[in-house]
Structure formats: structure tokens, C-alpha cells
Amino acid sequence: MENIDEGNVIQLKEKIVQISRVARVVKGGKRLRFRVLAVVGDEKGNVGVALGKASETATAIRKAIERARKSMIKINIAGTTVPHPFIGEEGSARVLLKPAVKGTGVIAGGAVRAVLEACGIKDIITKSLGSSNQINVSYATFNALKSMKNIDQVAKHLGKHPKEMLES
């Protein structure tokens, strides 16, 4: 998909992480709907995660992608990885994100991998702790990325130069 931003065309990568059929019990029986978890990113440090619900899958997918675009945030990337280790939380799901050297690749499971690839992180080590619920895991990853500090702030805190941080 393309998005026009101040004359520039931005390519957005859309990924459907999960499609679930959910039911609500009403007087006349069960009312079925579809719930979709979508991740949208430009692979340059912007990513959004959202849920969409509707009675048809196509509508639920469209809603989820629209909401993910609206929830997009700019994250801090240090080269091809994250600037420092961090644990993101959502509900009982916790996700550990650790920086990795260039060439490591994305070592992550389904929902975490979708979020990290959409935002453009190429080298990272992750571990999902606690709940394995895909919705909470993807939101925990999103929260971890949202609260990351940039490389300059981390280097200053550790008393190092930012170039030293990228080389190690």
C-alpha cells in the first residue's frame, strides 16, 4: 500500500498476524464475528499495531489496517538493531528485546517477528515470557519499542560514545 506524505510516496508493509472467529451468545443463538490483528510499518522505523472486528473478514481486515495506520509511531533504531535491552509488557505477556550484532537476523516468533520486521529491525534477539496470547505479545512488543530510548541517551547514561555502542 502507498501513503502520500508531503509529496513523498511511502511504501507501507501490511501483515495480518491473526484472524479469529469470535462468537457472542445472544437470545437467538450465537452471533459470529471476525477479529483481525494487523501490523503496519514502513521498514524505516515506523510501526503500528491494531485490532479490527466485523461480521465479514474483509471488513475486519480493512478496519484493522486502518487502525494500525492511525496508531503508527516512530521508534528509535540503532543501525539495524535496538539501542538497548528492554522488556515490554501487555497484560500477562512480557517480551524481552535484546540488541544483536549485524548479521544475526530476527530471532523471534510469529507475532513479535511481524512487528519487528514491519518497523525495519534486521538484527535482534527476543524471548517471549509469560502469556503466549498473540494479541498481548504483539502489543507488548509495540510497547517495548515505544518506550525505547535513542542511542545517544543510552550512550550518555553509560558514559560511552554512541559509535562505541554501535560497534559492540
C-alpha positions as a Python dict, from the first residue, in 0.01 Angstrom:
ca = {
    (1, 'M'): (0, 0, 0),
    (2, 'E'): (112, 355, -63),
    (3, 'N'): (69, 656, 157),
    (4, 'I'): (135, 1012, 35),
    (5, 'D'): (318, 1222, 293),
    (6, 'E'): (422, 1577, 191),
    (7, 'G'): (483, 1483, -171),
    (8, 'N'): (678, 1166, -87),
    (9, 'V'): (536, 821, -153),
    (10, 'I'): (577, 592, 148),
    (11, 'Q'): (553, 216, 97),
    (12, 'L'): (376, 52, 391),
    (13, 'K'): (415, -317, 464),
    (14, 'E'): (93, -472, 595),
    (15, 'K'): (91, -803, 778),
    (16, 'I'): (-210, -990, 912),
    (17, 'V'): (-93, -1168, 1228),
    (18, 'Q'): (-415, -1340, 1331),
    (19, 'I'): (-771, -1393, 1210),
    (20, 'S'): (-1010, -1534, 1471),
    (21, 'R'): (-1377, -1620, 1461),
    (22, 'V'): (-1538, -1498, 1781),
    (23, 'A'): (-1892, -1558, 1899),
    (24, 'R'): (-2128, -1370, 2126),
    (25, 'V'): (-2417, -1566, 2271),
    (26, 'V'): (-2748, -1385, 2238),
    (27, 'K'): (-3110, -1486, 2293),
    (28, 'G'): (-3148, -1632, 1943),
    (29, 'G'): (-2819, -1824, 1941),
    (30, 'K'): (-2462, -1727, 1860),
    (31, 'R'): (-2365, -1410, 1675),
    (32, 'L'): (-2041, -1477, 1485),
    (33, 'R'): (-1785, -1207, 1403),
    (34, 'F'): (-1423, -1198, 1292),
    (35, 'R'): (-1136, -1041, 1481),
    (36, 'V'): (-817, -948, 1295),
    (37, 'L'): (-479, -842, 1434),
    (38, 'A'): (-280, -635, 1183),
    (39, 'V'): (68, -481, 1183),
    (40, 'V'): (162, -195, 951),
    (41, 'G'): (510, -48, 905),
    (42, 'D'): (734, 128, 655),
    (43, 'E'): (1053, -69, 745),
    (44, 'K'): (1220, 265, 829),
    (45, 'G'): (1132, 297, 1197),
    (46, 'N'): (753, 348, 1187),
    (47, 'V'): (514, 78, 1305),
    (48, 'G'): (151, 41, 1414),
    (49, 'V'): (-48, -248, 1565),
    (50, 'A'): (-427, -273, 1587),
    (51, 'L'): (-734, -497, 1608),
    (52, 'G'): (-1035, -488, 1379),
    (53, 'K'): (-1370, -662, 1429),
    (54, 'A'): (-1654, -710, 1184),
    (55, 'S'): (-1907, -965, 1064),
    (56, 'E'): (-1703, -1025, 746),
    (57, 'T'): (-1331, -1097, 724),
    (58, 'A'): (-1259, -843, 450),
    (59, 'T'): (-1419, -564, 653),
    (60, 'A'): (-1235, -672, 969),
    (61, 'I'): (-902, -672, 781),
    (62, 'R'): (-969, -326, 638),
    (63, 'K'): (-1062, -190, 983),
    (64, 'A'): (-754, -342, 1147),
    (65, 'I'): (-519, -197, 882),
    (66, 'E'): (-680, 149, 906),
    (67, 'R'): (-649, 148, 1286),
    (68, 'A'): (-288, 25, 1268),
    (69, 'R'): (-203, 315, 1034),
    (70, 'K'): (-357, 560, 1279),
    (71, 'S'): (-163, 411, 1570),
    (72, 'M'): (175, 428, 1390),
    (73, 'I'): (466, 557, 1597),
    (74, 'K'): (828, 643, 1520),
    (75, 'I'): (1071, 418, 1708),
    (76, 'N'): (1439, 456, 1788),
    (77, 'I'): (1660, 220, 1589),
    (78, 'A'): (2037, 193, 1638),
    (79, 'G'): (2166, 86, 1296),
    (80, 'T'): (1988, -243, 1228),
    (81, 'T'): (1901, -328, 1589),
    (82, 'V'): (1755, -174, 1905),
    (83, 'P'): (1969, 58, 2120),
    (84, 'H'): (1939, -137, 2449),
    (85, 'P'): (1772, -442, 2606),
    (86, 'F'): (1417, -388, 2723),
    (87, 'I'): (1114, -583, 2844),
    (88, 'G'): (774, -474, 2713),
    (89, 'E'): (454, -573, 2891),
    (90, 'E'): (87, -600, 2799),
    (91, 'G'): (-145, -793, 3027),
    (92, 'S'): (47, -1100, 3143),
    (93, 'A'): (258, -1116, 2825),
    (94, 'R'): (616, -994, 2850),
    (95, 'V'): (863, -969, 2561),
    (96, 'L'): (1238, -930, 2605),
    (97, 'L'): (1414, -743, 2321),
    (98, 'K'): (1795, -755, 2311),
    (99, 'P'): (2027, -588, 2059),
    (100, 'A'): (2229, -819, 1835),
    (101, 'V'): (2535, -777, 1614),
    (102, 'K'): (2493, -720, 1243),
    (103, 'G'): (2417, -1042, 1055),
    (104, 'T'): (2230, -1214, 1340),
    (105, 'G'): (1887, -1171, 1183),
    (106, 'V'): (1550, -1152, 1356),
    (107, 'I'): (1535, -1429, 1615),
    (108, 'A'): (1169, -1408, 1713),
    (109, 'G'): (839, -1592, 1697),
    (110, 'G'): (529, -1510, 1491),
    (111, 'A'): (366, -1202, 1644),
    (112, 'V'): (695, -1049, 1763),
    (113, 'R'): (860, -1111, 1425),
    (114, 'A'): (575, -940, 1238),
    (115, 'V'): (607, -622, 1448),
    (116, 'L'): (989, -612, 1427),
    (117, 'E'): (1005, -674, 1052),
    (118, 'A'): (738, -411, 985),
    (119, 'C'): (941, -144, 1165),
    (120, 'G'): (1265, -238, 988),
    (121, 'I'): (1473, -403, 1260),
    (122, 'K'): (1707, -655, 1096),
    (123, 'D'): (1917, -790, 1387),
    (124, 'I'): (1761, -867, 1725),
    (125, 'I'): (1720, -1144, 1981),
    (126, 'T'): (1383, -1180, 2152),
    (127, 'K'): (1223, -1400, 2413),
    (128, 'S'): (853, -1419, 2487),
    (129, 'L'): (789, -1451, 2861),
    (130, 'G'): (457, -1521, 3029),
    (131, 'S'): (145, -1541, 2815),
    (132, 'S'): (163, -1667, 2457),
    (133, 'N'): (-153, -1481, 2351),
    (134, 'Q'): (-63, -1332, 2010),
    (135, 'I'): (-255, -1010, 2067),
    (136, 'N'): (-90, -936, 2401),
    (137, 'V'): (253, -1044, 2273),
    (138, 'S'): (232, -810, 1972),
    (139, 'Y'): (114, -520, 2192),
    (140, 'A'): (394, -597, 2444),
    (141, 'T'): (647, -574, 2158),
    (142, 'F'): (487, -249, 2041),
    (143, 'N'): (503, -106, 2396),
    (144, 'A'): (869, -207, 2430),
    (145, 'L'): (958, -35, 2102),
    (146, 'K'): (755, 273, 2201),
    (147, 'S'): (946, 319, 2528),
    (148, 'M'): (1297, 261, 2385),
    (149, 'K'): (1546, 543, 2432),
    (150, 'N'): (1762, 656, 2140),
    (151, 'I'): (2129, 557, 2108),
    (152, 'D'): (2257, 898, 2226),
    (153, 'Q'): (2058, 881, 2552),
    (154, 'V'): (2180, 526, 2625),
    (155, 'A'): (2544, 611, 2546),
    (156, 'K'): (2530, 919, 2770),
    (157, 'H'): (2382, 712, 3054),
    (158, 'L'): (2659, 451, 3021),
    (159, 'G'): (2933, 711, 2975),
    (160, 'K'): (3026, 592, 2626),
    (161, 'H'): (3034, 741, 2278),
    (162, 'P'): (2740, 643, 2050),
    (163, 'K'): (2983, 491, 1793),
    (164, 'E'): (3119, 256, 2062),
    (165, 'M'): (2762, 138, 2129),
    (166, 'L'): (2703, 50, 1763),
    (167, 'E'): (3030, -144, 1728),
    (168, 'S'): (2975, -371, 2029),
}
